[in-house]
């Protein structure tokens, strides 16, 4: 039976490649069931590639 997450972590990002991996890992390491949503506001650095490494563990939304 599917139980929806109790907590949503909304993570805005713009050119945050130096920090996005650590921020996502920190959120996923919590003991409460949660969902992580990264909203990339058109980054031109490696933010998208780093977020993609987490696959279906997170929701990644990219805006232009």
PyMOL commands that set and color helices and strands:
alter all, ss='L'
color gray80, all
select helices_A, chain A and resi 17-28+47-52+55-57
alter helices_A, ss='H'
color red, helices_A
select strands_A, chain A and resi 7-13+34-40+59-62
alter strands_A, ss='S'
color yellow, strands_A
deselect
rebuild
show_as cartoon
